[in-house]
Amino acid sequence: MSKKRTPDDRTVGDDYDDPTSVGDDYAGDEPGDGARLGGAEPGDDGDRAGGDEPDGDDGRLLDRRGYLKLAGTAAAAVAAGSAGATAAEGTTRHGIAFDRVLDAVDDLGLDPSGTEPVNGRLDDALTEGTLVRFPEGDYLFDGEFEVDADRVGVLGEGDVRFVPETGYTGFLFNYDPVPDDVLIENVDVDMRADGTTTGIRLRCRSRFHIEDVEFLGRGLTDNSGQVSAFLLGITDEDGRGVLRDAVAKKGSRVDGYAGGNGRIGVWVGWTNKGTVRIEGCDFREFGNNGTYSSRTPGQVEIVDSYFLNNNASNVRIGGEGSYVENCTVEVDFEKYTGPEIEDTGSGFGMRGVQVEQGVQLEGAESIPAGAAVRDCELVARNAPNGIALVNVSPQGRSLSVENTRIRTDVDGMWAVRRGRPGAIDWREWQETPPEPHWVRLEDVSITGSASGREAVRIVGADGSVVRNCCVHQSGSSRDGINFVDSDDGVVEDSTIDVTGTEVTFENSTASTSSITREGSCPLPDPEPASSGSTSDSEETEDTTTDETDDTTDDDAPTGPDGGLELVIDGGHTSDRIAYAFATDGTVDPGPRANENDEIDGASVEGQVEGGIDSFWVTGEFTAFEVDGDAEVRLDGDPVDPAELVVEETESETEESDGETDESSDETGESDGETDESSDDTEDSPSADDGDATDDGSTDDDTTDEASDAQTLVVDGSATYDRIDYSFTVDGSVAPGDRANESDEIDGSTVTGLVEGGIDSYEVAGAFTAFEIGADAEVRLDGEPVDPDELVSTARLVEVDGSHTSDRLAYTFGTDGTVEPGDRANESDAIDGATVTGQVEGGIDSYEVTGEFTNFQTDGDPVVRVDGERVDPDALDADADDLPHELVVVGDGAEASYLVETTGAVAKRDGGWGAEAADAADGAVASGTVADDRDTFGFSGDVVRMRVDGDASLTFRR
C-alpha cells in the first residue's frame, strides 16, 4: 500500500499543514523571553469572527471569567518564581491563529514530574487565543478538563505524557459548551494504571485539529458504557476537523462489545454536520468498532490508516462524501495481544469496512447515498466469526469499491456482502433506506482460501456492477458472485476462479460478458501506514506470501541487489528487545525499518519495543544476537538466529553439495540442488534401504513399518517459483534423503515448500489430505501421482448420544455416498445418500463421501467428522437458503397444515424434508403429515398458521 499521504483536498488556512514546532522559533536562550513565534503579525490571526485589532492585543473586552483566568495565570507565574517570564506573541498552527504562547512549566508553573495536578492552573490560563506549550515530562490530571474557549490549544514538545489519576474512568478533555478552533498535538495519554480508562471528547463549531496523540495502556475497566478514545464532531456544515496520526494499539478487550456499549476508537455521531478527517491513524483491538462514524449527517474521510482486530467492525462509514481510502484493515486473532477472550458470542460478527446510513433519531431524514472504498488492503486470516471484509448493512444505501485488494481465509466469510435493505429489528421505527442500494466493484481483487458461501453476495441491490475484477478463492464449495433479488446487474471483463459456481442468481437478472477462469489476482499487502507512534512504530508482519494462486515471484517484493527481507518481530510483547547482526554482503533498510536503528555498512544494531523492524540483506550472516524473545523471519519463514550464522567450513560444505540457487544458498535450503543424478537418487529407495541385495531383499533389521513405507517426492525443479504444499497421512512420516530442515513435520502432517528444488519423505499409511499450490510433479515410489487421487475421500461421521439417555433423532444427506460404519445401527435408515436415525445413549457411525447437503438434529447429540467435533448447523447446506426453519411433526394420524409468512418459503431436502405432495408456494407452506415430519425454510415473519389434526409446528430462528 502506498504510504504517500493522501492529500487533504480541502485545506483550511494558508498554513494548514505548517509543521513548524512552536518551540523552534524562540529567539532567546531562555523560554519566555518575549520573542516572536512563526513570524505571525499581531492581529493576523485568521479569526473568522474578528476584524482589525490593535497590535499586541486581541481587541476584545474580557468577561469576568476571562479576567479571573488571567489573574490566576499571573498568580501562578509569581508563585512559580517566574515573574520575569513573558508569554511569547502569537503564532498560527494548522490554520488556527493564537494570540499568545505560554510555557506550561516556566509561565504557568505546572509540575512536569506527574506529582501535582495541572487542571486548575491550566484552566485559568487557557483563555481565548492561547496556546500552551508543554515541555517534556509527565503531567497529572485529577479529573476532566473542560475546553470552553475559542482558539485554544495544548502542544507537547518532546516526550509529553498526560496522566489521569489511577482509577479514573472519565474524559480527559471534554467540551463546554461548543468551542471552536481547538488544537491538541504531540501528547501521549498514559492510562496504564490499574482501572484507568479515558478519552477525548471534542465538538467544535467549524474546526479542530488533533495530531500525534497516542493512548498508552488498554481500556479494561467496566465494559458497559466505557469511555471511548475519541468522540468528535463539527456542528457547522462547512466546518472541518482533523484527527491525524492518532494511535491506540491496545484499545480495550476485543470481547468488550457489551451490547454496543463498549469502548470505541473514534465515534462521530449525529451532532456532526461538517467533515471529520481521520488520517494516518492506527487503531487496534477495540471492543466496539475501530471507528464508529456511520451514523452522522456529516462526512467522514478515513485515509492512510491501519486497523487490526476491532470488534465488531474495524471501520464504519455512512453516505455521500464519506470514504475509506488507502487504508489497511486486518482481521487476524493470532495477532491479538490482549487478555484471554472470554465471550465470542457478543458482537463477534467481524467486519472490515461496514457501510450504513442508519439515522440516530426517529423522524430524521435519511443520510444521502454515496459511500466509497478505494485503494485499500483488506485481509482476514483468523476470526471466531467472520461476516465480511466489506459489508453493507440493511441500513446501507449505495457503495462503490475501487482499486482494492481483499483476501479472506476465514471459512464462510464473504469478501463483499450487500445485506438485504430493511429496518433494523431493534429500531422498528427505522424504515428501509431509500434507493439506490447498488454495489459497484471495479478493479477489485479477491483472493484467499475461504470455503463455503460465496466471495461476493449482493441482495436487494438493483443495478449492481462487477467490472474488471479478479476472484480467486481456493476453499471448497466456494462460489463467486451471488445475486439475490437483484435486477439489472452486470458482471463483465473479470476473472472468476472458484471451486464452486462463478455467478449464481436467485430471483435476479444480470448480464455477463468476458468472464474467464484464467489469470492471477493481485494479493493484498497489509503493511500498516506510518502512525507516528512514540513506541516502536512497526506493527504486524505481512504473511500473505503463502497465497496459492498463479501470482509469480515477480509480484513479490524484493530489496536492493535482490536481497531477502529479514524481519525482527517483537509485536507480541511490550518489552524492549535489543538485537545485532552482520552479513558478508549488504544491508539496507526494509519496508518496516525504524530510523532509530543503526546500519553501519553490513552491520546492524537496533531494538524493537512492541513492534517490528525489517531489512533487506544479501550474503551470509556472520553474526546474529537477539536479547529477548523476538521472532525472526527470513523471506517470510521463521528462522533460528543462531542457525543463520554460517561458519566458513559449513559454507564450503554447502557449495560442494552442488547447490546453485542463490536464494537457496541464503536460506540454507536444499531446494536448489541441480545434481544431474538427482532423479535417479530420488526415484530409488531411501538411504535406509542402501544395503538391499540384488534381488531386492533388505537387511533383517528392517522393521515392518519401514518395509511398508513409500518414498514421496515433491519435485519443483522445473521452475524457480515458490510452491507451497501440505499433506497428512493416517500413519507415519519421516524425512527422506532429500528432506529440507526448514519444512515442518508435525506428527503425521507435513507443511513445506520447494523453490527450484526437491523434497522427499518416507510415508506409511493412507493419505487423508494433500494440497499443493502449483504444478509441481509428485511421485510415490518413483511413479508420478495425482495428489487429489492419493487422498481417501471417505469420512467417518459419528452421531454420539452417549452423554444422555434421551432419544436424539437426526437426519443428514450428502451429494456422494453413505455406507454403514462400524457403529451403525440396523434400525437406522439409509436411503441412497440420505440417513434418518436416532441414538439413545449410544453412538451411530457412517462412512460418507461428498459434501453434506443437509444435517438436522433433535436434541443435542455430539457430531464428529473424522474424530473432530463439528456443529451440525455448519454442515447443513440448506440452512443458508433461508434464515429460519419451520418443522411440522406428525403424531400418527394424518393432519394437514398451512403456514403463511411475510417472506418466502422453500422445502428442505433430506430425510426430514417436505414430500413431493407438500407445497411451498411463494410465502405459503402447506401439506399433510402423519408419523413423519416436514421441514421448510422461510424468511420474514409468520402471519398465519392452521393445523387440522394432531401435529406440532416448530419455528427455529
ZAMARGU-4260 file (C-alpha; in steps of 0.2 Angstrom, whole numbers, plus 5000, padded with zeros to 4 digits):
<rodrens>
0) 5000/5000/5000 | 5007/5017/4996 | 5012/5027/5011 | 5011/5043/5002 | 5000/5054/5011
5) 4983/5056/5003 | 4980/5075/5000 | 4968/5083/5011 | 4958/5091/4997 | 4950/5104/5007
10) 4964/5115/5016 | 4959/5126/5030 | 4970/5142/5030 | 4986/5145/5021 | 4997/5135/5033
15) 4985/5121/5037 | 5000/5109/5036 | 5013/5120/5044 | 5025/5108/5053 | 5034/5122/5062
20) 5037/5117/5080 | 5032/5132/5092 | 5047/5130/5102 | 5059/5131/5087 | 5057/5149/5084
25) 5061/5156/5101 | 5075/5169/5098 | 5082/5170/5116 | 5092/5157/5125 | 5078/5155/5139
30) 5060/5151/5136 | 5048/5166/5139 | 5059/5180/5133 | 5046/5188/5123 | 5052/5183/5105
35) 5041/5181/5091 | 5034/5164/5085 | 5032/5158/5067 | 5033/5176/5060 | 5014/5180/5063
40) 5009/5198/5064 | 4999/5203/5079 | 4981/5203/5074 | 4984/5192/5059 | 4976/5178/5067
45) 4963/5172/5054 | 4949/5173/5066 | 4933/5172/5056 | 4923/5182/5068 | 4935/5196/5072
50) 4940/5212/5062 | 4955/5223/5063 | 4963/5223/5080 | 4977/5233/5089 | 4994/5226/5089
55) 4999/5215/5103 | 4981/5214/5110 | 4966/5203/5105 | 4955/5218/5104 | 4941/5211/5115
60) 4934/5216/5132 | 4937/5202/5144 | 4922/5195/5153 | 4923/5191/5172 | 4928/5173/5170
65) 4942/5178/5157 | 4948/5192/5169 | 4949/5179/5183 | 4959/5167/5172 | 4972/5180/5168
70) 4973/5185/5186 | 4975/5166/5190 | 4989/5165/5177 | 4998/5179/5184 | 4997/5172/5202
75) 5003/5156/5196 | 5018/5164/5187 | 5023/5173/5203 | 5020/5158/5214 | 5032/5148/5202
80) 5046/5161/5204 | 5045/5166/5186 | 5038/5183/5187 | 5050/5189/5174 | 5044/5176/5161
85) 5034/5184/5147 | 5022/5175/5135 | 5028/5173/5118 | 5017/5183/5105 | 5005/5174/5093
90) 5008/5160/5081 | 4997/5151/5068 | 4997/5132/5068 | 4987/5121/5057 | 4977/5135/5052
95) 4972/5140/5070 | 4979/5158/5075 | 4984/5160/5093 | 4987/5177/5101 | 5000/5171/5114
100) 5010/5155/5118 | 5013/5151/5136 | 5026/5138/5143 | 5017/5126/5154 | 5032/5125/5166
105) 5040/5142/5165 | 5025/5153/5163 | 5011/5143/5172 | 5022/5133/5185 | 5015/5116/5180
110) 5023/5101/5188 | 5032/5090/5174 | 5035/5076/5186 | 5017/5070/5187 | 5015/5073/5205
115) 5004/5089/5206 | 4988/5090/5196 | 4988/5103/5182 | 4969/5106/5180 | 4967/5121/5190
120) 4981/5132/5183 | 4979/5126/5165 | 4960/5130/5166 | 4965/5148/5172 | 4977/5150/5158
125) 4968/5143/5143 | 4958/5158/5138 | 4953/5163/5121 | 4968/5164/5108 | 4980/5154/5120
130) 4992/5140/5115 | 5000/5131/5130 | 5017/5123/5126 | 5021/5108/5137 | 5040/5104/5139
135) 5045/5085/5140 | 5038/5077/5156 | 5023/5069/5164 | 5008/5080/5168 | 4995/5073/5181
140) 4976/5077/5178 | 4965/5075/5193 | 4949/5074/5183 | 4940/5080/5167 | 4947/5096/5159
145) 4934/5107/5150 | 4938/5116/5134 | 4927/5131/5134 | 4936/5145/5124 | 4939/5148/5106
150) 4957/5147/5098 | 4965/5137/5112 | 4977/5123/5111 | 4990/5112/5120 | 5006/5107/5112
155) 5019/5094/5118 | 5037/5096/5113 | 5047/5080/5116 | 5040/5066/5126 | 5025/5073/5134
160) 5013/5062/5144 | 4996/5067/5151 | 4992/5055/5165 | 4975/5053/5173 | 4974/5048/5191
165) 4974/5030/5195 | 4956/5023/5194 | 4949/5037/5184 | 4936/5032/5170 | 4930/5048/5163
170) 4935/5060/5149 | 4952/5068/5149 | 4946/5083/5138 | 4928/5087/5136 | 4920/5102/5128
175) 4908/5115/5136 | 4898/5121/5128 | 4904/5121/5110 | 4921/5129/5107 | 4930/5132/5090
180) 4947/5131/5084 | 4955/5119/5096 | 4972/5111/5095 | 4978/5095/5104 | 4995/5090/5097
185) 5010/5079/5102 | 5005/5071/5118 | 5003/5053/5125 | 4988/5049/5136 | 4995/5037/5149
190) 4981/5026/5156 | 4992/5011/5161 | 4987/5012/5179 | 4975/4999/5185 | 4957/5003/5182
195) 4960/5018/5172 | 4952/5022/5155 | 4950/5039/5147 | 4947/5048/5131 | 4945/5065/5122
200) 4928/5072/5118 | 4928/5087/5107 | 4914/5095/5097 | 4918/5112/5089 | 4909/5124/5078
205) 4920/5124/5062 | 4937/5117/5066 | 4948/5107/5077 | 4965/5099/5074 | 4971/5084/5084
210) 4988/5076/5080 | 5001/5064/5086 | 4991/5058/5101 | 4994/5040/5107 | 4985/5031/5121
215) 4996/5020/5131 | 4988/5006/5140 | 4972/4996/5137 | 4954/5002/5142 | 4950/4987/5153
220) 4938/4995/5165 | 4919/4990/5166 | 4914/4985/5148 | 4897/4993/5150 | 4897/5011/5144
225) 4916/5013/5143 | 4924/5030/5138 | 4929/5029/5120 | 4946/5035/5114 | 4939/5050/5103
230) 4922/5057/5102 | 4922/5070/5088 | 4910/5082/5079 | 4909/5098/5069 | 4892/5107/5070
235) 4894/5119/5055 | 4890/5111/5038 | 4905/5119/5031 | 4917/5116/5045 | 4931/5103/5046
240) 4940/5094/5060 | 4956/5083/5058 | 4962/5068/5068 | 4979/5065/5062 | 4992/5051/5067
245) 4982/5046/5082 | 4987/5029/5089 | 4979/5016/5101 | 4987/4999/5099 | 4978/4991/5114
250) 4961/4998/5113 | 4951/4988/5125 | 4945/4970/5127 | 4942/4964/5110 | 4927/4954/5118
255) 4921/4970/5126 | 4906/4974/5114 | 4895/4975/5129 | 4879/4976/5119 | 4885/4991/5110
260) 4892/5000/5125 | 4910/4995/5124 | 4925/5006/5120 | 4926/5013/5103 | 4941/5020/5094
265) 4933/5035/5086 | 4915/5040/5087 | 4907/5053/5075 | 4889/5054/5079 | 4873/5063/5075
270) 4878/5080/5080 | 4892/5081/5067 | 4886/5091/5052 | 4903/5095/5045 | 4918/5085/5039
275) 4929/5074/5051 | 4945/5068/5043 | 4954/5053/5051 | 4971/5052/5044 | 4987/5042/5047
280) 4979/5033/5062 | 4982/5016/5070 | 4968/5008/5080 | 4968/4990/5086 | 4958/4979/5097
285) 4943/4990/5102 | 4928/4980/5108 | 4915/4991/5100 | 4922/4996/5082 | 4938/5004/5077
290) 4929/5019/5070 | 4910/5021/5073 | 4907/5035/5061 | 4892/5029/5050 | 4878/5037/5059
295) 4881/5055/5055 | 4873/5068/5043 | 4891/5075/5040 | 4905/5067/5031 | 4919/5056/5037
300) 4936/5054/5027 | 4947/5040/5033 | 4963/5039/5024 | 4981/5032/5026 | 4976/5022/5042
305) 4978/5005/5049 | 4965/4994/5059 | 4968/4977/5067 | 4955/4966/5076 | 4942/4979/5081
310) 4926/4971/5085 | 4913/4971/5078 | 4919/4982/5063 | 4936/4990/5060 | 4929/5004/5051
315) 4911/5011/5049 | 4906/5025/5037 | 4890/5032/5031 | 4885/5040/5015 | 4888/5054/5002
320) 4906/5062/5005 | 4912/5048/5016 | 4925/5036/5011 | 4939/5025/5016 | 4955/5027/5006
325) 4972/5020/5006 | 4969/5011/5022 | 4974/4993/5028 | 4962/4983/5038 | 4967/4966/5046
330) 4957/4953/5055 | 4969/4940/5062 | 4966/4934/5080 | 4983/4926/5080 | 4989/4944/5082
335) 4978/4948/5096 | 4989/4954/5111 | 4975/4957/5124 | 4968/4947/5139 | 4961/4930/5135
340) 4945/4931/5125 | 4930/4925/5136 | 4915/4928/5126 | 4914/4926/5107 | 4895/4927/5106
345) 4894/4946/5109 | 4897/4957/5094 | 4909/4944/5086 | 4902/4947/5068 | 4919/4953/5062
350) 4919/4965/5048 | 4932/4975/5039 | 4923/4990/5032 | 4904/4992/5037 | 4893/5004/5027
355) 4877/5010/5034 | 4866/5026/5034 | 4856/5022/5050 | 4848/5038/5057 | 4851/5041/5075
360) 4835/5050/5079 | 4817/5045/5075 | 4809/5055/5061 | 4826/5061/5055 | 4830/5062/5036
365) 4839/5048/5028 | 4858/5051/5025 | 4862/5053/5007 | 4869/5038/4997 | 4887/5039/4990
370) 4900/5030/5001 | 4916/5024/4994 | 4930/5012/4997 | 4946/5014/4986 | 4964/5009/4986
375) 4963/4999/5001 | 4971/4982/5008 | 4959/4971/5017 | 4964/4954/5025 | 4955/4941/5036
380) 4966/4927/5041 | 4958/4921/5058 | 4942/4925/5067 | 4930/4917/5078 | 4915/4923/5067
385) 4919/4932/5051 | 4905/4941/5042 | 4913/4951/5028 | 4928/4962/5024 | 4916/4974/5015
390) 4899/4974/5022 | 4884/4985/5018 | 4871/4983/5032 | 4852/4983/5030 | 4853/5002/5033
395) 4866/5005/5020 | 4862/5013/5003 | 4874/5013/4988 | 4893/5009/4989 | 4907/5009/4976
400) 4923/4999/4979 | 4938/5003/4968 | 4956/4998/4966 | 4955/4987/4982 | 4963/4971/4986
405) 4954/4959/4998 | 4959/4942/5005 | 4949/4931/5016 | 4955/4914/5023 | 4941/4913/5036
410) 4928/4899/5030 | 4911/4906/5027 | 4916/4924/5027 | 4911/4935/5012 | 4924/4946/5004
415) 4910/4958/5000 | 4891/4957/5005 | 4877/4968/5002 | 4864/4964/5016 | 4845/4965/5012
420) 4839/4983/5013 | 4827/4984/5028 | 4823/4990/5045 | 4834/4986/5060 | 4825/4974/5072
425) 4829/4984/5087 | 4824/5000/5079 | 4807/4996/5072 | 4804/5015/5068 | 4819/5015/5055
430) 4812/5012/5038 | 4820/5004/5024 | 4833/5016/5017 | 4828/5024/5001 | 4836/5018/4985
435) 4849/5017/4977 | 4855/5001/4985 | 4868/4995/4972 | 4885/4989/4975 | 4898/4993/4961
440) 4915/4984/4961 | 4928/4990/4949 | 4947/4984/4949 | 4944/4974/4964 | 4955/4958/4968
445) 4948/4945/4980 | 4959/4930/4985 | 4961/4918/4999 | 4957/4900/5005 | 4940/4903/5012
450) 4927/4889/5009 | 4908/4889/5009 | 4896/4903/5004 | 4902/4914/4990 | 4915/4928/4988
455) 4903/4942/4984 | 4884/4942/4990 | 4873/4955/4983 | 4855/4956/4990 | 4841/4968/4985
460) 4853/4978/4975 | 4846/4983/4958 | 4859/4990/4946 | 4874/4982/4954 | 4891/4980/4944
465) 4906/4969/4945 | 4919/4975/4932 | 4937/4972/4929 | 4938/4962/4945 | 4948/4946/4949
470) 4941/4932/4961 | 4952/4918/4966 | 4945/4908/4981 | 4953/4891/4983 | 4942/4884/4998
475) 4930/4870/4995 | 4912/4874/4989 | 4916/4892/4987 | 4905/4902/4974 | 4910/4918/4965
480) 4896/4931/4963 | 4879/4928/4970 | 4864/4940/4965 | 4849/4938/4976 | 4833/4948/4972
485) 4843/4960/4962 | 4839/4965/4944 | 4849/4974/4930 | 4866/4968/4937 | 4882/4967/4927
490) 4897/4956/4928 | 4910/4959/4914 | 4928/4958/4910 | 4933/4948/4925 | 4942/4933/4931
495) 4932/4922/4942 | 4942/4906/4948 | 4932/4897/4962 | 4929/4879/4967 | 4910/4882/4965
500) 4900/4891/4953 | 4906/4908/4945 | 4890/4918/4945 | 4873/4912/4953 | 4856/4920/4953
505) 4842/4919/4965 | 4826/4929/4958 | 4838/4940/4949 | 4844/4946/4932 | 4861/4951/4926
510) 4871/4952/4910 | 4888/4943/4910 | 4902/4945/4897 | 4920/4941/4896 | 4921/4930/4911
515) 4936/4919/4912 | 4944/4907/4925 | 4962/4911/4918 | 4974/4924/4926 | 4981/4929/4943
520) 4974/4940/4956 | 4985/4954/4965 | 4987/4950/4983 | 4985/4962/4997 | 5000/4970/5006
525) 4994/4973/5023 | 5008/4984/5028 | 5002/4997/5041 | 5003/5015/5037 | 5016/5025/5047
530) 5007/5030/5063 | 5019/5042/5071 | 5019/5031/5087 | 5030/5035/5101 | 5034/5017/5104
535) 5042/5006/5091 | 5031/5010/5077 | 5031/4995/5066 | 5015/4985/5068 | 5012/4967/5061
540) 5021/4957/5048 | 5013/4953/5031 | 5011/4934/5029 | 5002/4934/5013 | 5016/4926/5004
545) 5008/4908/5006 | 4994/4913/4994 | 4992/4898/4981 | 4986/4907/4966 | 4995/4910/4950
550) 5004/4925/4956 | 5023/4924/4951 | 5038/4928/4961 | 5039/4944/4950 | 5025/4951/4961
555) 5034/4948/4977 | 5043/4962/4985 | 5062/4962/4983 | 5075/4973/4990 | 5091/4981/4983
560) 5103/4969/4974 | 5089/4956/4975 | 5091/4954/4994 | 5079/4944/5006 | 5068/4953/5019
565) 5074/4950/5037 | 5061/4954/5050 | 5063/4955/5069 | 5046/4954/5076 | 5043/4960/5094
570) 5024/4964/5091 | 5019/4950/5104 | 5026/4959/5119 | 5029/4977/5125 | 5047/4973/5132
575) 5062/4981/5124 | 5071/4968/5114 | 5089/4973/5108 | 5097/4964/5093 | 5113/4965/5082
580) 5118/4956/5066 | 5131/4957/5052 | 5132/4949/5035 | 5147/4947/5022 | 5135/4955/5009
585) 5124/4971/5011 | 5111/4978/5022 | 5098/4991/5018 | 5083/4997/5027 | 5067/4987/5023
590) 5049/4992/5022 | 5047/4991/5041 | 5063/5000/5045 | 5065/5011/5061 | 5075/5026/5059
595) 5082/5024/5076 | 5091/5008/5072 | 5109/5009/5066 | 5116/5002/5050 | 5135/5003/5049
600) 5140/4995/5032 | 5134/4977/5033 | 5131/4978/5052 | 5116/4982/5062 | 5112/4987/5080
605) 5094/4990/5084 | 5079/4986/5096 | 5060/4983/5095 | 5048/4988/5108 | 5031/4981/5104
610) 5034/4982/5085 | 5043/4976/5070 | 5059/4980/5061 | 5064/4974/5044 | 5080/4975/5032
615) 5085/4969/5015 | 5100/4958/5017 | 5112/4949/5005 | 5126/4937/5008 | 5129/4925/5023
620) 5126/4930/5041 | 5142/4931/5051 | 5135/4936/5067 | 5117/4937/5075 | 5112/4941/5093
625) 5095/4944/5100 | 5092/4949/5118 | 5074/4943/5121 | 5060/4933/5114 | 5058/4941/5096
630) 5053/4931/5081 | 5065/4932/5067 | 5059/4928/5049 | 5069/4927/5033 | 5059/4929/5017
635) 5043/4926/5027 | 5049/4910/5035 | 5053/4909/5054 | 5071/4905/5057 | 5083/4902/5072
640) 5095/4917/5073 | 5109/4905/5079 | 5107/4894/5064 | 5108/4909/5052 | 5126/4911/5056
645) 5136/4901/5044 | 5154/4896/5048 | 5166/4896/5034 | 5168/4877/5034 | 5149/4875/5033
650) 5148/4887/5018 | 5162/4877/5009 | 5152/4861/5013 | 5136/4868/5006 | 5145/4873/4990
655) 5151/4856/4987 | 5134/4849/4988 | 5130/4857/4971 | 5118/4870/4976 | 5117/4884/4963
660) 5101/4893/4968 | 5107/4909/4976 | 5090/4911/4986 | 5093/4893/4992 | 5110/4896/4997
665) 5105/4911/5008 | 5092/4901/5017 | 5102/4885/5019 | 5088/4876/5009 | 5092/4861/4998
670) 5078/4865/4986 | 5091/4872/4973 | 5101/4856/4970 | 5104/4853/4952 | 5114/4837/4953
675) 5110/4828/4936 | 5110/4811/4945 | 5096/4818/4957 | 5082/4810/4948 | 5090/4793/4950
680) 5093/4796/4968 | 5075/4802/4971 | 5067/4788/4962 | 5077/4774/4971 | 5073/4768/4989
685) 5079/4779/5003 | 5096/4779/5011 | 5090/4767/5024 | 5087/4754/5010 | 5105/4756/5004
690) 5110/4738/5010 | 5097/4730/4999 | 5103/4714/4989 | 5102/4712/4971 | 5086/4703/4972
695) 5078/4717/4982 | 5078/4709/4999 | 5083/4720/5014 | 5093/4718/5030 | 5084/4708/5043
700) 5085/4723/5055 | 5072/4732/5044 | 5056/4734/5053 | 5038/4730/5046 | 5034/4749/5047
705) 5049/4753/5037 | 5045/4740/5024 | 5028/4747/5022 | 5035/4765/5020 | 5035/4773/5002
710) 5046/4787/4996 | 5036/4803/4992 | 5044/4816/4981 | 5038/4834/4978 | 5048/4840/4963
715) 5049/4858/4960 | 5065/4858/4950 | 5056/4863/4933 | 5053/4880/4940 | 5061/4893/4952
720) 5043/4898/4958 | 5039/4895/4976 | 5027/4881/4978 | 5019/4878/4995 | 5012/4861/4999
725) 5005/4851/5014 | 4999/4833/5017 | 4993/4822/5031 | 4993/4803/5032 | 4985/4791/5045
730) 5002/4783/5048 | 5019/4790/5050 | 5030/4802/5041 | 5049/4803/5042 | 5062/4814/5032
735) 5068/4807/5016 | 5086/4808/5009 | 5081/4825/5000 | 5072/4832/5016 | 5073/4850/5019
740) 5075/4855/5038 | 5065/4871/5035 | 5050/4861/5031 | 5039/4856/5046 | 5034/4838/5051
745) 5021/4839/5064 | 5016/4821/5069 | 5009/4814/5053 | 5006/4831/5045 | 5019/4840/5034
750) 5020/4858/5028 | 5033/4864/5017 | 5039/4872/5001 | 5050/4869/4986 | 5058/4883/4976
755) 5068/4876/4962 | 5072/4860/4971 | 5065/4844/4978 | 5059/4837/4994 | 5057/4819/4999
760) 5049/4809/5013 | 5046/4792/5019 | 5027/4789/5022 | 5017/4775/5029 | 4998/4774/5029
765) 4985/4782/5018 | 4984/4800/5014 | 4970/4809/5022 | 4974/4827/5015 | 4986/4833/5001
770) 4986/4851/4995 | 4999/4859/4983 | 4999/4877/4977 | 5006/4875/4959 | 5010/4862/4946
775) 5024/4853/4954 | 5027/4834/4950 | 5023/4822/4964 | 5030/4805/4964 | 5026/4790/4975
780) 5040/4776/4974 | 5046/4784/4958 | 5028/4784/4950 | 5020/4801/4945 | 5004/4803/4955
785) 4989/4815/4956 | 4989/4822/4974 | 4970/4823/4973 | 4969/4804/4969 | 4980/4800/4984
790) 4968/4806/4996 | 4955/4794/5003 | 4938/4804/5002 | 4928/4794/5014 | 4925/4802/5030
795) 4919/4794/5047 | 4903/4803/5053 | 4898/4799/5071 | 4882/4804/5080 | 4885/4802/5098
800) 4871/4802/5111 | 4881/4793/5125 | 4881/4808/5136 | 4862/4806/5139 | 4848/4793/5140
805) 4836/4804/5130 | 4832/4799/5112 | 4840/4810/5100 | 4834/4810/5082 | 4844/4815/5067
810) 4845/4816/5048 | 4858/4820/5035 | 4862/4819/5017 | 4877/4821/5005 | 4879/4823/4986
815) 4891/4807/4987 | 4888/4791/4996 | 4884/4784/5013 | 4889/4767/5020 | 4886/4760/5037
820) 4901/4762/5049 | 4907/4750/5062 | 4895/4758/5075 | 4880/4758/5063 | 4863/4753/5070
825) 4852/4742/5059 | 4836/4751/5064 | 4843/4767/5056 | 4838/4770/5038 | 4850/4774/5024
830) 4840/4779/5008 | 4853/4782/4994 | 4864/4796/5001 | 4851/4801/5015 | 4851/4794/5033
835) 4837/4795/5045 | 4841/4788/5063 | 4841/4790/5081 | 4853/4787/5096 | 4848/4783/5114
840) 4863/4783/5125 | 4874/4776/5111 | 4884/4781/5095 | 4880/4778/5077 | 4893/4779/5063
845) 4894/4781/5044 | 4907/4781/5030 | 4902/4796/5019 | 4909/4804/5003 | 4904/4821/4995
850) 4898/4837/5003 | 4884/4837/5015 | 4868/4843/5008 | 4859/4845/5025 | 4861/4840/5043
855) 4847/4841/5056 | 4846/4835/5074 | 4833/4835/5088 | 4841/4837/5105 | 4860/4839/5107
860) 4870/4825/5100 | 4888/4827/5098 | 4893/4826/5079 | 4910/4821/5074 | 4918/4821/5057
865) 4935/4811/5056 | 4936/4812/5075 | 4934/4831/5075 | 4918/4839/5084 | 4908/4849/5072
870) 4892/4860/5073 | 4878/4851/5064 | 4872/4868/5058 | 4888/4871/5049 | 4886/4856/5039
875) 4868/4860/5035 | 4870/4867/5017 | 4851/4870/5017 | 4852/4882/5032 | 4860/4895/5020
880) 4845/4896/5009 | 4833/4904/5020 | 4837/4911/5038 | 4823/4902/5048 | 4816/4884/5049
885) 4798/4878/5050 | 4796/4859/5056 | 4779/4851/5056 | 4779/4834/5066 | 4765/4822/5065
890) 4758/4811/5079 | 4752/4796/5070 | 4736/4801/5061 | 4736/4811/5046 | 4735/4830/5049
895) 4735/4845/5037 | 4743/4862/5039 | 4746/4879/5031 | 4758/4892/5036 | 4759/4909/5028
900) 4774/4921/5030 | 4779/4939/5025 | 4794/4932/5016 | 4797/4916/5006 | 4796/4898/5010
905) 4805/4883/5002 | 4806/4864/5005 | 4820/4857/5014 | 4829/4842/5007 | 4834/4826/5016
910) 4825/4813/5027 | 4815/4827/5036 | 4812/4837/5020 | 4794/4841/5014 | 4787/4827/5002
915) 4783/4829/4984 | 4764/4831/4988 | 4768/4845/5000 | 4769/4863/4993 | 4780/4879/4995
920) 4771/4892/4985 | 4778/4910/4987 | 4776/4914/5005 | 4765/4899/5010 | 4769/4881/5015
925) 4756/4868/5015 | 4754/4849/5016 | 4750/4834/5026 | 4760/4824/5039 | 4756/4808/5049
930) 4770/4799/5058 | 4784/4808/5050 | 4789/4827/5049 | 4790/4840/5035 | 4803/4854/5035
935) 4803/4871/5026 | 4815/4886/5026 | 4807/4903/5027 | 4811/4921/5028 | 4801/4936/5036
940) 4788/4933/5050 | 4774/4921/5052 | 4757/4929/5049 | 4745/4915/5048 | 4745/4896/5053
945) 4732/4882/5053 | 4733/4864/5058 | 4719/4851/5056 | 4723/4836/5066 | 4737/4831/5078
950) 4753/4839/5073 | 4765/4851/5080 | 4773/4867/5072 | 4791/4872/5077 | 4799/4888/5072
955) 4818/4889/5073 | 4827/4906/5070
</rodrens>
